[in-house]
Amino acid sequence: DRGQRFALTDEFILIGSASDSQIVLSDPQVTEHQASLANRNGRFAISTPIDDAIEVDGNALKADQWVWLPSTATIKLSARTTLAFQS
């Protein structure tokens, strides 16, 4: 998946390994629906259904905790997969 870019145009975006995710990743350590992004008028928030399944700028998220993303952020999904977020 290295080098891929994803346009974030939908209001709600699933990130994971499932084929129904808008951002589908091949890393076997990434769950089917590891994270969700919500787009609110060009501002993005992120959440995960699993405690400590993702980190945003080095901070682990608790399950179902929505966090507003800054204009640039590093989102770690596993030991092998990190996304560079830029709005």
Residue pairs with C-beta under 8 A, 6 or more apart in sequence:
1 25
1 26
1 27
1 81
6 22
6 23
8 37
8 39
8 44
8 87
9 39
10 22
10 39
11 38
11 39
11 40
12 36
12 37
12 38
12 39
13 22
13 23
13 36
13 37
13 38
13 39
14 20
14 21
14 22
14 23
14 33
14 35
14 36
15 21
15 22
15 23
15 25
15 30
15 33
15 34
15 35
15 36
15 37
15 77
15 83
16 23
16 24
16 25
16 30
16 31
16 32
16 33
16 34
16 35
17 24
17 25
17 26
17 27
17 28
17 30
17 31
17 32
17 34
18 24
18 32
18 33
21 32
21 33
25 77
25 81
27 77
27 78
27 80
27 81
29 77
29 78
29 79
29 80
29 81
30 77
30 78
30 81
31 50
31 53
33 49
34 48
34 50
34 53
34 54
34 77
35 46
35 47
35 48
35 53
35 54
35 75
35 77
36 46
36 47
36 48
36 49
37 44
37 45
37 46
37 69
38 44
38 45
38 46
38 47
38 66
42 87
43 68
43 69
43 87
44 68
44 69
44 85
44 87
45 66
45 67
45 68
45 69
46 54
46 56
46 61
46 66
46 67
46 69
46 75
47 61
47 64
47 65
47 66
47 67
48 54
48 61
48 63
48 64
48 65
49 63
49 64
50 63
51 60
51 62
51 63
52 60
52 61
52 62
53 61
53 63
53 77
54 60
54 61
54 75
54 76
54 77
55 61
55 74
55 75
55 76
56 67
56 69
56 73
56 74
56 75
56 76
57 70
57 73
57 74
58 74
58 76
61 67
69 85
69 87
71 86
71 87
72 84
72 85
72 86
72 87
73 85
74 82
74 83
74 84
74 85
75 82
75 83
75 84
75 85
76 82
77 83
